[in-house]
Amino acid sequence: MPSAVGVDLNKKLTVKVNVVKRYAKEIAYYRKEHSEQDAKITGLRAQECCPHDLANQVAVGKETEAVLNECQTRYKEACDDLRDFLVQGRKVL
C-alpha cells in the first residue's frame, strides 16, 4: 500500500505538471490570437479604414500582447516551480 507521503507527492506532482500544461496551452492560444490581431490591423491599414477603428484594434492587439507576456512569465514560474519540486523529490527519495 502506498504511503501517505508518496500519495501526497504524486498529487502535488500531478497538479504542477497540469499547471505547466495549462500555461503552455494558454500561450499557444494567445500567440494565435496575437497573430490574427496583427493580420487584422495590417488589413485595416491597407484599407485605410476609419482611424478610430484602427486605434481600437491596435489597443486590442496591445492588450493581447500584454496578456501573452504575463502568461509567459507565469509559465516560466510554473516550470521553475516544477523543476524545484522534482529536485527536492529526488533528494527525499
PyMOL Python script that loads the backbone (N, CA, C, O; Angstrom):
from pymol import cmd

cmd.read_pdbstr("""\
ATOM      1  N   MET A   1       0.853  -1.188   0.000  1.00  0.00           N
ATOM      2  CA  MET A   1       0.000   0.000   0.000  1.00  0.00           C
ATOM      3  C   MET A   1       0.890   1.239   0.000  1.00  0.00           C
ATOM      4  O   MET A   1       1.835   1.307   0.786  1.00  0.00           O
ATOM      5  N   PRO A   2       0.614   2.222  -0.861  1.00  0.00           N
ATOM      6  CA  PRO A   2       1.434   3.418  -0.921  1.00  0.00           C
ATOM      7  C   PRO A   2       1.313   4.236   0.363  1.00  0.00           C
ATOM      8  O   PRO A   2       0.262   4.282   1.003  1.00  0.00           O
ATOM      9  N   SER A   3       2.422   4.877   0.715  1.00  0.00           N
ATOM     10  CA  SER A   3       2.400   5.703   1.921  1.00  0.00           C
ATOM     11  C   SER A   3       1.673   7.009   1.635  1.00  0.00           C
ATOM     12  O   SER A   3       1.523   7.422   0.485  1.00  0.00           O
ATOM     13  N   ALA A   4       1.223   7.649   2.716  1.00  0.00           N
ATOM     14  CA  ALA A   4       0.502   8.912   2.574  1.00  0.00           C
ATOM     15  C   ALA A   4       1.408   9.981   1.977  1.00  0.00           C
ATOM     16  O   ALA A   4       0.947  10.838   1.222  1.00  0.00           O
ATOM     17  N   VAL A   5       2.696   9.933   2.314  1.00  0.00           N
ATOM     18  CA  VAL A   5       3.643  10.911   1.775  1.00  0.00           C
ATOM     19  C   VAL A   5       3.794  10.717   0.272  1.00  0.00           C
ATOM     20  O   VAL A   5       3.822  11.692  -0.478  1.00  0.00           O
ATOM     21  N   GLY A   6       3.891   9.465  -0.175  1.00  0.00           N
ATOM     22  CA  GLY A   6       4.021   9.176  -1.595  1.00  0.00           C
ATOM     23  C   GLY A   6       2.810   9.625  -2.381  1.00  0.00           C
ATOM     24  O   GLY A   6       2.946  10.169  -3.477  1.00  0.00           O
ATOM     25  N   VAL A   7       1.630   9.405  -1.839  1.00  0.00           N
ATOM     26  CA  VAL A   7       0.389   9.807  -2.499  1.00  0.00           C
ATOM     27  C   VAL A   7       0.327  11.331  -2.571  1.00  0.00           C
ATOM     28  O   VAL A   7      -0.064  11.896  -3.592  1.00  0.00           O
ATOM     29  N   ASP A   8       0.716  11.992  -1.478  1.00  0.00           N
ATOM     30  CA  ASP A   8       0.716  13.451  -1.439  1.00  0.00           C
ATOM     31  C   ASP A   8       1.692  14.025  -2.468  1.00  0.00           C
ATOM     32  O   ASP A   8       1.367  14.990  -3.159  1.00  0.00           O
ATOM     33  N   LEU A   9       2.884  13.436  -2.569  1.00  0.00           N
ATOM     34  CA  LEU A   9       3.872  13.896  -3.539  1.00  0.00           C
ATOM     35  C   LEU A   9       3.371  13.676  -4.964  1.00  0.00           C
ATOM     36  O   LEU A   9       3.568  14.520  -5.839  1.00  0.00           O
ATOM     37  N   ASN A  10       2.730  12.548  -5.183  1.00  0.00           N
ATOM     38  CA  ASN A  10       2.186  12.254  -6.514  1.00  0.00           C
ATOM     39  C   ASN A  10       1.099  13.258  -6.892  1.00  0.00           C
ATOM     40  O   ASN A  10       1.033  13.714  -8.034  1.00  0.00           O
ATOM     41  N   LYS A  11       0.246  13.599  -5.921  1.00  0.00           N
ATOM     42  CA  LYS A  11      -0.812  14.573  -6.168  1.00  0.00           C
ATOM     43  C   LYS A  11      -0.225  15.944  -6.502  1.00  0.00           C
ATOM     44  O   LYS A  11      -0.673  16.613  -7.434  1.00  0.00           O
ATOM     45  N   LYS A  12       0.778  16.349  -5.733  1.00  0.00           N
ATOM     46  CA  LYS A  12       1.423  17.640  -5.974  1.00  0.00           C
ATOM     47  C   LYS A  12       2.097  17.660  -7.341  1.00  0.00           C
ATOM     48  O   LYS A  12       2.024  18.655  -8.063  1.00  0.00           O
ATOM     49  N   LEU A  13       2.749  16.567  -7.688  1.00  0.00           N
ATOM     50  CA  LEU A  13       3.404  16.480  -8.986  1.00  0.00           C
ATOM     51  C   LEU A  13       2.380  16.603 -10.114  1.00  0.00           C
ATOM     52  O   LEU A  13       2.602  17.326 -11.085  1.00  0.00           O
ATOM     53  N   THR A  14       1.273  15.902  -9.983  1.00  0.00           N
ATOM     54  CA  THR A  14       0.219  15.952 -10.996  1.00  0.00           C
ATOM     55  C   THR A  14      -0.309  17.370 -11.157  1.00  0.00           C
ATOM     56  O   THR A  14      -0.513  17.833 -12.280  1.00  0.00           O
ATOM     57  N   VAL A  15      -0.530  18.059 -10.053  1.00  0.00           N
ATOM     58  CA  VAL A  15      -1.034  19.429 -10.106  1.00  0.00           C
ATOM     59  C   VAL A  15      -0.017  20.339 -10.797  1.00  0.00           C
ATOM     60  O   VAL A  15      -0.382  21.135 -11.661  1.00  0.00           O
ATOM     61  N   LYS A  16       1.243  20.221 -10.420  1.00  0.00           N
ATOM     62  CA  LYS A  16       2.278  21.084 -11.001  1.00  0.00           C
ATOM     63  C   LYS A  16       2.454  20.824 -12.497  1.00  0.00           C
ATOM     64  O   LYS A  16       2.632  21.764 -13.272  1.00  0.00           O
ATOM     65  N   VAL A  17       2.407  19.575 -12.899  1.00  0.00           N
ATOM     66  CA  VAL A  17       2.521  19.245 -14.323  1.00  0.00           C
ATOM     67  C   VAL A  17       1.319  19.805 -15.083  1.00  0.00           C
ATOM     68  O   VAL A  17       1.478  20.350 -16.176  1.00  0.00           O
ATOM     69  N   ASN A  18       0.134  19.677 -14.521  1.00  0.00           N
ATOM     70  CA  ASN A  18      -1.067  20.189 -15.184  1.00  0.00           C
ATOM     71  C   ASN A  18      -1.062  21.708 -15.282  1.00  0.00           C
ATOM     72  O   ASN A  18      -1.580  22.267 -16.249  1.00  0.00           O
ATOM     73  N   VAL A  19      -0.483  22.384 -14.291  1.00  0.00           N
ATOM     74  CA  VAL A  19      -0.361  23.842 -14.352  1.00  0.00           C
ATOM     75  C   VAL A  19       0.536  24.233 -15.525  1.00  0.00           C
ATOM     76  O   VAL A  19       0.207  25.143 -16.285  1.00  0.00           O
ATOM     77  N   VAL A  20       1.671  23.543 -15.670  1.00  0.00           N
ATOM     78  CA  VAL A  20       2.578  23.827 -16.779  1.00  0.00           C
ATOM     79  C   VAL A  20       1.878  23.569 -18.116  1.00  0.00           C
ATOM     80  O   VAL A  20       2.004  24.367 -19.045  1.00  0.00           O
ATOM     81  N   LYS A  21       1.149  22.472 -18.215  1.00  0.00           N
ATOM     82  CA  LYS A  21       0.426  22.160 -19.453  1.00  0.00           C
ATOM     83  C   LYS A  21      -0.601  23.247 -19.776  1.00  0.00           C
ATOM     84  O   LYS A  21      -0.742  23.658 -20.928  1.00  0.00           O
ATOM     85  N   ARG A  22      -1.307  23.700 -18.755  1.00  0.00           N
ATOM     86  CA  ARG A  22      -2.351  24.716 -18.959  1.00  0.00           C
ATOM     87  C   ARG A  22      -1.743  26.022 -19.463  1.00  0.00           C
ATOM     88  O   ARG A  22      -2.273  26.639 -20.387  1.00  0.00           O
ATOM     89  N   TYR A  23      -0.638  26.443 -18.862  1.00  0.00           N
ATOM     90  CA  TYR A  23       0.007  27.677 -19.313  1.00  0.00           C
ATOM     91  C   TYR A  23       0.538  27.525 -20.738  1.00  0.00           C
ATOM     92  O   TYR A  23       0.482  28.474 -21.520  1.00  0.00           O
ATOM     93  N   ALA A  24       1.047  26.358 -21.077  1.00  0.00           N
ATOM     94  CA  ALA A  24       1.531  26.123 -22.445  1.00  0.00           C
ATOM     95  C   ALA A  24       0.369  26.253 -23.434  1.00  0.00           C
ATOM     96  O   ALA A  24       0.524  26.814 -24.519  1.00  0.00           O
ATOM     97  N   LYS A  25      -0.784  25.731 -23.048  1.00  0.00           N
ATOM     98  CA  LYS A  25      -1.969  25.819 -23.899  1.00  0.00           C
ATOM     99  C   LYS A  25      -2.426  27.277 -24.039  1.00  0.00           C
ATOM    100  O   LYS A  25      -2.803  27.708 -25.129  1.00  0.00           O
ATOM    101  N   GLU A  26      -2.392  28.029 -22.942  1.00  0.00           N
ATOM    102  CA  GLU A  26      -2.778  29.437 -22.986  1.00  0.00           C
ATOM    103  C   GLU A  26      -1.833  30.236 -23.872  1.00  0.00           C
ATOM    104  O   GLU A  26      -2.275  31.093 -24.638  1.00  0.00           O
ATOM    105  N   ILE A  27      -0.535  29.962 -23.773  1.00  0.00           N
ATOM    106  CA  ILE A  27       0.447  30.665 -24.595  1.00  0.00           C
ATOM    107  C   ILE A  27       0.161  30.414 -26.075  1.00  0.00           C
ATOM    108  O   ILE A  27       0.184  31.346 -26.879  1.00  0.00           O
ATOM    109  N   ALA A  28      -0.105  29.181 -26.429  1.00  0.00           N
ATOM    110  CA  ALA A  28      -0.416  28.855 -27.822  1.00  0.00           C
ATOM    111  C   ALA A  28      -1.658  29.614 -28.285  1.00  0.00           C
ATOM    112  O   ALA A  28      -1.687  30.138 -29.398  1.00  0.00           O
ATOM    113  N   TYR A  29      -2.671  29.672 -27.445  1.00  0.00           N
ATOM    114  CA  TYR A  29      -3.899  30.376 -27.786  1.00  0.00           C
ATOM    115  C   TYR A  29      -3.642  31.867 -27.999  1.00  0.00           C
ATOM    116  O   TYR A  29      -4.084  32.440 -28.995  1.00  0.00           O
ATOM    117  N   TYR A  30      -2.922  32.496 -27.059  1.00  0.00           N
ATOM    118  CA  TYR A  30      -2.687  33.931 -27.158  1.00  0.00           C
ATOM    119  C   TYR A  30      -1.731  34.282 -28.300  1.00  0.00           C
ATOM    120  O   TYR A  30      -1.842  35.361 -28.883  1.00  0.00           O
ATOM    121  N   ARG A  31      -0.801  33.395 -28.625  1.00  0.00           N
ATOM    122  CA  ARG A  31       0.054  33.638 -29.792  1.00  0.00           C
ATOM    123  C   ARG A  31      -0.775  33.649 -31.067  1.00  0.00           C
ATOM    124  O   ARG A  31      -0.590  34.500 -31.937  1.00  0.00           O
ATOM    125  N   LYS A  32      -1.695  32.689 -31.163  1.00  0.00           N
ATOM    126  CA  LYS A  32      -2.564  32.624 -32.335  1.00  0.00           C
ATOM    127  C   LYS A  32      -3.435  33.880 -32.413  1.00  0.00           C
ATOM    128  O   LYS A  32      -3.581  34.484 -33.475  1.00  0.00           O
ATOM    129  N   GLU A  33      -4.005  34.258 -31.280  1.00  0.00           N
ATOM    130  CA  GLU A  33      -4.848  35.449 -31.236  1.00  0.00           C
ATOM    131  C   GLU A  33      -4.035  36.697 -31.611  1.00  0.00           C
ATOM    132  O   GLU A  33      -4.527  37.570 -32.326  1.00  0.00           O
ATOM    133  N   HIS A  34      -2.806  36.775 -31.131  1.00  0.00           N
ATOM    134  CA  HIS A  34      -1.955  37.928 -31.420  1.00  0.00           C
ATOM    135  C   HIS A  34      -1.646  38.013 -32.915  1.00  0.00           C
ATOM    136  O   HIS A  34      -1.688  39.096 -33.498  1.00  0.00           O
ATOM    137  N   SER A  35      -1.337  36.878 -33.529  1.00  0.00           N
ATOM    138  CA  SER A  35      -1.036  36.911 -34.960  1.00  0.00           C
ATOM    139  C   SER A  35      -2.291  37.263 -35.772  1.00  0.00           C
ATOM    140  O   SER A  35      -2.196  37.949 -36.789  1.00  0.00           O
ATOM    141  N   GLU A  36      -3.458  36.798 -35.330  1.00  0.00           N
ATOM    142  CA  GLU A  36      -4.709  37.161 -36.006  1.00  0.00           C
ATOM    143  C   GLU A  36      -4.975  38.659 -35.879  1.00  0.00           C
ATOM    144  O   GLU A  36      -5.421  39.294 -36.834  1.00  0.00           O
ATOM    145  N   GLN A  37      -4.703  39.221 -34.705  1.00  0.00           N
ATOM    146  CA  GLN A  37      -4.873  40.656 -34.490  1.00  0.00           C
ATOM    147  C   GLN A  37      -3.935  41.444 -35.391  1.00  0.00           C
ATOM    148  O   GLN A  37      -4.332  42.445 -35.986  1.00  0.00           O
ATOM    149  N   ASP A  38      -2.684  40.988 -35.492  1.00  0.00           N
ATOM    150  CA  ASP A  38      -1.723  41.676 -36.362  1.00  0.00           C
ATOM    151  C   ASP A  38      -2.205  41.667 -37.813  1.00  0.00           C
ATOM    152  O   ASP A  38      -2.099  42.675 -38.511  1.00  0.00           O
ATOM    153  N   ALA A  39      -2.728  40.543 -38.258  1.00  0.00           N
ATOM    154  CA  ALA A  39      -3.237  40.445 -39.629  1.00  0.00           C
ATOM    155  C   ALA A  39      -4.424  41.388 -39.828  1.00  0.00           C
ATOM    156  O   ALA A  39      -4.554  42.035 -40.867  1.00  0.00           O
ATOM    157  N   LYS A  40      -5.280  41.450 -38.819  1.00  0.00           N
ATOM    158  CA  LYS A  40      -6.448  42.322 -38.905  1.00  0.00           C
ATOM    159  C   LYS A  40      -6.017  43.789 -38.977  1.00  0.00           C
ATOM    160  O   LYS A  40      -6.561  44.563 -39.765  1.00  0.00           O
ATOM    161  N   ILE A  41      -5.042  44.163 -38.152  1.00  0.00           N
ATOM    162  CA  ILE A  41      -4.544  45.543 -38.146  1.00  0.00           C
ATOM    163  C   ILE A  41      -3.899  45.878 -39.489  1.00  0.00           C
ATOM    164  O   ILE A  41      -4.113  46.960 -40.036  1.00  0.00           O
ATOM    165  N   THR A  42      -3.113  44.948 -40.012  1.00  0.00           N
ATOM    166  CA  THR A  42      -2.478  45.155 -41.316  1.00  0.00           C
ATOM    167  C   THR A  42      -3.536  45.349 -42.401  1.00  0.00           C
ATOM    168  O   THR A  42      -3.392  46.209 -43.269  1.00  0.00           O
ATOM    169  N   GLY A  43      -4.586  44.556 -42.346  1.00  0.00           N
ATOM    170  CA  GLY A  43      -5.683  44.682 -43.307  1.00  0.00           C
ATOM    171  C   GLY A  43      -6.392  46.018 -43.198  1.00  0.00           C
ATOM    172  O   GLY A  43      -6.729  46.642 -44.205  1.00  0.00           O
ATOM    173  N   LEU A  44      -6.614  46.452 -41.960  1.00  0.00           N
ATOM    174  CA  LEU A  44      -7.283  47.739 -41.761  1.00  0.00           C
ATOM    175  C   LEU A  44      -6.418  48.889 -42.272  1.00  0.00           C
ATOM    176  O   LEU A  44      -6.930  49.850 -42.847  1.00  0.00           O
ATOM    177  N   ARG A  45      -5.113  48.788 -42.062  1.00  0.00           N
ATOM    178  CA  ARG A  45      -4.206  49.833 -42.555  1.00  0.00           C
ATOM    179  C   ARG A  45      -4.191  49.850 -44.080  1.00  0.00           C
ATOM    180  O   ARG A  45      -4.154  50.917 -44.694  1.00  0.00           O
ATOM    181  N   ALA A  46      -4.220  48.672 -44.686  1.00  0.00           N
ATOM    182  CA  ALA A  46      -4.217  48.584 -46.147  1.00  0.00           C
ATOM    183  C   ALA A  46      -5.501  49.168 -46.732  1.00  0.00           C
ATOM    184  O   ALA A  46      -5.485  49.759 -47.811  1.00  0.00           O
ATOM    185  N   GLN A  47      -6.604  49.001 -46.020  1.00  0.00           N
ATOM    186  CA  GLN A  47      -7.893  49.521 -46.487  1.00  0.00           C
ATOM    187  C   GLN A  47      -8.071  51.001 -46.172  1.00  0.00           C
ATOM    188  O   GLN A  47      -9.028  51.633 -46.617  1.00  0.00           O
ATOM    189  N   GLU A  48      -7.141  51.538 -45.403  1.00  0.00           N
ATOM    190  CA  GLU A  48      -7.227  52.937 -44.962  1.00  0.00           C
ATOM    191  C   GLU A  48      -8.580  53.206 -44.319  1.00  0.00           C
ATOM    192  O   GLU A  48      -9.300  54.128 -44.702  1.00  0.00           O
ATOM    193  N   CYS A  49      -8.906  52.384 -43.341  1.00  0.00           N
ATOM    194  CA  CYS A  49     -10.204  52.490 -42.671  1.00  0.00           C
ATOM    195  C   CYS A  49     -10.219  53.663 -41.687  1.00  0.00           C
ATOM    196  O   CYS A  49      -9.256  54.421 -41.571  1.00  0.00           O
ATOM    197  N   CYS A  50     -11.302  53.775 -41.013  1.00  0.00           N
ATOM    198  CA  CYS A  50     -11.514  54.825 -40.024  1.00  0.00           C
ATOM    199  C   CYS A  50     -10.405  54.772 -38.959  1.00  0.00           C
ATOM    200  O   CYS A  50     -10.123  53.697 -38.428  1.00  0.00           O
ATOM    201  N   PRO A  51      -9.784  55.888 -38.643  1.00  0.00           N
ATOM    202  CA  PRO A  51      -8.715  55.903 -37.642  1.00  0.00           C
ATOM    203  C   PRO A  51      -9.174  55.400 -36.270  1.00  0.00           C
ATOM    204  O   PRO A  51      -8.396  54.810 -35.521  1.00  0.00           O
ATOM    205  N   HIS A  52     -10.432  55.640 -35.957  1.00  0.00           N
ATOM    206  CA  HIS A  52     -10.968  55.178 -34.669  1.00  0.00           C
ATOM    207  C   HIS A  52     -10.997  53.645 -34.619  1.00  0.00           C
ATOM    208  O   HIS A  52     -10.614  53.052 -33.611  1.00  0.00           O
ATOM    209  N   ASP A  53     -11.445  53.012 -35.692  1.00  0.00           N
ATOM    210  CA  ASP A  53     -11.483  51.546 -35.753  1.00  0.00           C
ATOM    211  C   ASP A  53     -10.069  50.967 -35.656  1.00  0.00           C
ATOM    212  O   ASP A  53      -9.832  49.978 -34.962  1.00  0.00           O
ATOM    213  N   LEU A  54      -9.153  51.595 -36.357  1.00  0.00           N
ATOM    214  CA  LEU A  54      -7.761  51.143 -36.333  1.00  0.00           C
ATOM    215  C   LEU A  54      -7.183  51.281 -34.924  1.00  0.00           C
ATOM    216  O   LEU A  54      -6.502  50.381 -34.433  1.00  0.00           O
ATOM    217  N   ALA A  55      -7.462  52.412 -34.281  1.00  0.00           N
ATOM    218  CA  ALA A  55      -6.951  52.641 -32.927  1.00  0.00           C
ATOM    219  C   ALA A  55      -7.514  51.602 -31.955  1.00  0.00           C
ATOM    220  O   ALA A  55      -6.802  51.120 -31.074  1.00  0.00           O
ATOM    221  N   ASN A  56      -8.785  51.263 -32.119  1.00  0.00           N
ATOM    222  CA  ASN A  56      -9.394  50.242 -31.257  1.00  0.00           C
ATOM    223  C   ASN A  56      -8.719  48.887 -31.446  1.00  0.00           C
ATOM    224  O   ASN A  56      -8.434  48.188 -30.473  1.00  0.00           O
ATOM    225  N   GLN A  57      -8.466  48.521 -32.695  1.00  0.00           N
ATOM    226  CA  GLN A  57      -7.834  47.225 -32.964  1.00  0.00           C
ATOM    227  C   GLN A  57      -6.386  47.196 -32.466  1.00  0.00           C
ATOM    228  O   GLN A  57      -5.906  46.168 -31.990  1.00  0.00           O
ATOM    229  N   VAL A  58      -5.707  48.321 -32.578  1.00  0.00           N
ATOM    230  CA  VAL A  58      -4.338  48.404 -32.055  1.00  0.00           C
ATOM    231  C   VAL A  58      -4.358  48.224 -30.538  1.00  0.00           C
ATOM    232  O   VAL A  58      -3.498  47.541 -29.981  1.00  0.00           O
ATOM    233  N   ALA A  59      -5.332  48.834 -29.874  1.00  0.00           N
ATOM    234  CA  ALA A  59      -5.454  48.691 -28.421  1.00  0.00           C
ATOM    235  C   ALA A  59      -5.727  47.233 -28.039  1.00  0.00           C
ATOM    236  O   ALA A  59      -5.161  46.726 -27.070  1.00  0.00           O
ATOM    237  N   VAL A  60      -6.584  46.572 -28.793  1.00  0.00           N
ATOM    238  CA  VAL A  60      -6.877  45.159 -28.547  1.00  0.00           C
ATOM    239  C   VAL A  60      -5.608  44.328 -28.747  1.00  0.00           C
ATOM    240  O   VAL A  60      -5.329  43.417 -27.967  1.00  0.00           O
ATOM    241  N   GLY A  61      -4.842  44.643 -29.792  1.00  0.00           N
ATOM    242  CA  GLY A  61      -3.582  43.935 -30.052  1.00  0.00           C
ATOM    243  C   GLY A  61      -2.584  44.113 -28.926  1.00  0.00           C
ATOM    244  O   GLY A  61      -1.901  43.164 -28.539  1.00  0.00           O
ATOM    245  N   LYS A  62      -2.496  45.335 -28.393  1.00  0.00           N
ATOM    246  CA  LYS A  62      -1.577  45.598 -27.279  1.00  0.00           C
ATOM    247  C   LYS A  62      -2.016  44.859 -26.024  1.00  0.00           C
ATOM    248  O   LYS A  62      -1.186  44.356 -25.266  1.00  0.00           O
ATOM    249  N   GLU A  63      -3.318  44.797 -25.812  1.00  0.00           N
ATOM    250  CA  GLU A  63      -3.841  44.068 -24.646  1.00  0.00           C
ATOM    251  C   GLU A  63      -3.530  42.575 -24.767  1.00  0.00           C
ATOM    252  O   GLU A  63      -3.144  41.935 -23.789  1.00  0.00           O
ATOM    253  N   THR A  64      -3.696  42.033 -25.950  1.00  0.00           N
ATOM    254  CA  THR A  64      -3.388  40.626 -26.184  1.00  0.00           C
ATOM    255  C   THR A  64      -1.901  40.367 -25.946  1.00  0.00           C
ATOM    256  O   THR A  64      -1.526  39.352 -25.359  1.00  0.00           O
ATOM    257  N   GLU A  65      -1.066  41.283 -26.403  1.00  0.00           N
ATOM    258  CA  GLU A  65       0.376  41.137 -26.201  1.00  0.00           C
ATOM    259  C   GLU A  65       0.727  41.184 -24.716  1.00  0.00           C
ATOM    260  O   GLU A  65       1.589  40.433 -24.258  1.00  0.00           O
ATOM    261  N   ALA A  66       0.067  42.061 -23.962  1.00  0.00           N
ATOM    262  CA  ALA A  66       0.317  42.155 -22.525  1.00  0.00           C
ATOM    263  C   ALA A  66      -0.094  40.864 -21.819  1.00  0.00           C
ATOM    264  O   ALA A  66       0.618  40.375 -20.942  1.00  0.00           O
ATOM    265  N   VAL A  67      -1.236  40.321 -22.204  1.00  0.00           N
ATOM    266  CA  VAL A  67      -1.709  39.066 -21.611  1.00  0.00           C
ATOM    267  C   VAL A  67      -0.743  37.936 -21.961  1.00  0.00           C
ATOM    268  O   VAL A  67      -0.438  37.093 -21.118  1.00  0.00           O
ATOM    269  N   LEU A  68      -0.267  37.919 -23.190  1.00  0.00           N
ATOM    270  CA  LEU A  68       0.683  36.896 -23.630  1.00  0.00           C
ATOM    271  C   LEU A  68       1.969  36.978 -22.813  1.00  0.00           C
ATOM    272  O   LEU A  68       2.486  35.955 -22.364  1.00  0.00           O
ATOM    273  N   ASN A  69       2.484  38.181 -22.621  1.00  0.00           N
ATOM    274  CA  ASN A  69       3.701  38.351 -21.820  1.00  0.00           C
ATOM    275  C   ASN A  69       3.504  37.881 -20.382  1.00  0.00           C
ATOM    276  O   ASN A  69       4.378  37.229 -19.811  1.00  0.00           O
ATOM    277  N   GLU A  70       2.362  38.212 -19.807  1.00  0.00           N
ATOM    278  CA  GLU A  70       2.064  37.778 -18.441  1.00  0.00           C
ATOM    279  C   GLU A  70       1.964  36.252 -18.361  1.00  0.00           C
ATOM    280  O   GLU A  70       2.448  35.633 -17.413  1.00  0.00           O
ATOM    281  N   CYS A  71       1.338  35.671 -19.354  1.00  0.00           N
ATOM    282  CA  CYS A  71       1.180  34.223 -19.397  1.00  0.00           C
ATOM    283  C   CYS A  71       2.545  33.536 -19.528  1.00  0.00           C
ATOM    284  O   CYS A  71       2.782  32.501 -18.907  1.00  0.00           O
ATOM    285  N   GLN A  72       3.427  34.104 -20.324  1.00  0.00           N
ATOM    286  CA  GLN A  72       4.767  33.544 -20.479  1.00  0.00           C
ATOM    287  C   GLN A  72       5.548  33.624 -19.168  1.00  0.00           C
ATOM    288  O   GLN A  72       6.312  32.717 -18.836  1.00  0.00           O
ATOM    289  N   THR A  73       5.355  34.704 -18.434  1.00  0.00           N
ATOM    290  CA  THR A  73       6.006  34.847 -17.131  1.00  0.00           C
ATOM    291  C   THR A  73       5.496  33.781 -16.163  1.00  0.00           C
ATOM    292  O   THR A  73       6.283  33.142 -15.463  1.00  0.00           O
ATOM    293  N   ARG A  74       4.185  33.594 -16.125  1.00  0.00           N
ATOM    294  CA  ARG A  74       3.604  32.574 -15.235  1.00  0.00           C
ATOM    295  C   ARG A  74       4.046  31.167 -15.640  1.00  0.00           C
ATOM    296  O   ARG A  74       4.273  30.311 -14.785  1.00  0.00           O
ATOM    297  N   TYR A  75       4.167  30.937 -16.950  1.00  0.00           N
ATOM    298  CA  TYR A  75       4.630  29.641 -17.453  1.00  0.00           C
ATOM    299  C   TYR A  75       6.058  29.369 -16.969  1.00  0.00           C
ATOM    300  O   TYR A  75       6.364  28.272 -16.501  1.00  0.00           O
ATOM    301  N   LYS A  76       6.917  30.368 -17.084  1.00  0.00           N
ATOM    302  CA  LYS A  76       8.298  30.210 -16.635  1.00  0.00           C
ATOM    303  C   LYS A  76       8.346  29.936 -15.129  1.00  0.00           C
ATOM    304  O   LYS A  76       9.103  29.079 -14.673  1.00  0.00           O
ATOM    305  N   GLU A  77       7.538  30.663 -14.367  1.00  0.00           N
ATOM    306  CA  GLU A  77       7.482  30.443 -12.918  1.00  0.00           C
ATOM    307  C   GLU A  77       6.983  29.033 -12.596  1.00  0.00           C
ATOM    308  O   GLU A  77       7.510  28.378 -11.697  1.00  0.00           O
ATOM    309  N   ALA A  78       5.975  28.570 -13.323  1.00  0.00           N
ATOM    310  CA  ALA A  78       5.437  27.223 -13.102  1.00  0.00           C
ATOM    311  C   ALA A  78       6.478  26.166 -13.450  1.00  0.00           C
ATOM    312  O   ALA A  78       6.593  25.157 -12.755  1.00  0.00           O
ATOM    313  N   CYS A  79       7.238  26.391 -14.522  1.00  0.00           N
ATOM    314  CA  CYS A  79       8.305  25.449 -14.894  1.00  0.00           C
ATOM    315  C   CYS A  79       9.389  25.421 -13.828  1.00  0.00           C
ATOM    316  O   CYS A  79       9.878  24.353 -13.459  1.00  0.00           O
ATOM    317  N   ASP A  80       9.762  26.589 -13.337  1.00  0.00           N
ATOM    318  CA  ASP A  80      10.765  26.666 -12.268  1.00  0.00           C
ATOM    319  C   ASP A  80      10.269  25.954 -11.008  1.00  0.00           C
ATOM    320  O   ASP A  80      11.024  25.240 -10.347  1.00  0.00           O
ATOM    321  N   ASP A  81       8.992  26.158 -10.688  1.00  0.00           N
ATOM    322  CA  ASP A  81       8.409  25.505  -9.515  1.00  0.00           C
ATOM    323  C   ASP A  81       8.420  23.989  -9.680  1.00  0.00           C
ATOM    324  O   ASP A  81       8.755  23.264  -8.744  1.00  0.00           O
ATOM    325  N   LEU A  82       8.056  23.511 -10.863  1.00  0.00           N
ATOM    326  CA  LEU A  82       8.066  22.074 -11.138  1.00  0.00           C
ATOM    327  C   LEU A  82       9.486  21.523 -11.051  1.00  0.00           C
ATOM    328  O   LEU A  82       9.708  20.459 -10.473  1.00  0.00           O
ATOM    329  N   ARG A  83      10.438  22.241 -11.623  1.00  0.00           N
ATOM    330  CA  ARG A  83      11.838  21.808 -11.591  1.00  0.00           C
ATOM    331  C   ARG A  83      12.335  21.720 -10.140  1.00  0.00           C
ATOM    332  O   ARG A  83      12.985  20.746  -9.761  1.00  0.00           O
ATOM    333  N   ASP A  84      12.026  22.735  -9.340  1.00  0.00           N
ATOM    334  CA  ASP A  84      12.431  22.727  -7.930  1.00  0.00           C
ATOM    335  C   ASP A  84      11.792  21.558  -7.184  1.00  0.00           C
ATOM    336  O   ASP A  84      12.435  20.902  -6.365  1.00  0.00           O
ATOM    337  N   PHE A  85      10.521  21.310  -7.480  1.00  0.00           N
ATOM    338  CA  PHE A  85       9.809  20.205  -6.839  1.00  0.00           C
ATOM    339  C   PHE A  85      10.466  18.870  -7.188  1.00  0.00           C
ATOM    340  O   PHE A  85      10.625  18.005  -6.327  1.00  0.00           O
ATOM    341  N   LEU A  86      10.844  18.708  -8.452  1.00  0.00           N
ATOM    342  CA  LEU A  86      11.485  17.465  -8.877  1.00  0.00           C
ATOM    343  C   LEU A  86      12.860  17.289  -8.235  1.00  0.00           C
ATOM    344  O   LEU A  86      13.236  16.180  -7.856  1.00  0.00           O
ATOM    345  N   VAL A  87      13.592  18.368  -8.117  1.00  0.00           N
ATOM    346  CA  VAL A  87      14.922  18.308  -7.471  1.00  0.00           C
ATOM    347  C   VAL A  87      14.736  17.933  -5.999  1.00  0.00           C
ATOM    348  O   VAL A  87      15.465  17.086  -5.482  1.00  0.00           O
ATOM    349  N   GLN A  88      13.783  18.546  -5.331  1.00  0.00           N
ATOM    350  CA  GLN A  88      13.536  18.231  -3.926  1.00  0.00           C
ATOM    351  C   GLN A  88      13.039  16.799  -3.761  1.00  0.00           C
ATOM    352  O   GLN A  88      13.415  16.116  -2.808  1.00  0.00           O
ATOM    353  N   GLY A  89      12.194  16.340  -4.687  1.00  0.00           N
ATOM    354  CA  GLY A  89      11.689  14.975  -4.640  1.00  0.00           C
ATOM    355  C   GLY A  89      12.806  13.974  -4.794  1.00  0.00           C
ATOM    356  O   GLY A  89      12.790  12.912  -4.172  1.00  0.00           O
ATOM    357  N   ARG A  90      13.769  14.307  -5.616  1.00  0.00           N
ATOM    358  CA  ARG A  90      14.923  13.430  -5.818  1.00  0.00           C
ATOM    359  C   ARG A  90      15.714  13.308  -4.515  1.00  0.00           C
ATOM    360  O   ARG A  90      16.216  12.233  -4.185  1.00  0.00           O
ATOM    361  N   LYS A  91      15.819  14.399  -3.790  1.00  0.00           N
ATOM    362  CA  LYS A  91      16.556  14.399  -2.511  1.00  0.00           C
ATOM    363  C   LYS A  91      15.808  13.574  -1.458  1.00  0.00           C
ATOM    364  O   LYS A  91      16.430  12.885  -0.650  1.00  0.00           O
ATOM    365  N   VAL A  92      14.482  13.645  -1.469  1.00  0.00           N
ATOM    366  CA  VAL A  92      13.666  12.904  -0.491  1.00  0.00           C
ATOM    367  C   VAL A  92      13.743  11.410  -0.750  1.00  0.00           C
ATOM    368  O   VAL A  92      13.850  10.609   0.179  1.00  0.00           O
ATOM    369  N   LEU A  93      13.688  11.046  -2.023  1.00  0.00           N
ATOM    370  CA  LEU A  93      13.697   9.630  -2.364  1.00  0.00           C
ATOM    371  C   LEU A  93      15.117   9.164  -2.365  1.00  0.00           C
ATOM    372  O   LEU A  93      15.382   7.991  -2.627  1.00  0.00           O
TER     373      LEU A  93
END
""", "prot")
cmd.dss("prot")
cmd.show_as("cartoon", "prot")
cmd.util.cbc("prot")
cmd.orient("prot")
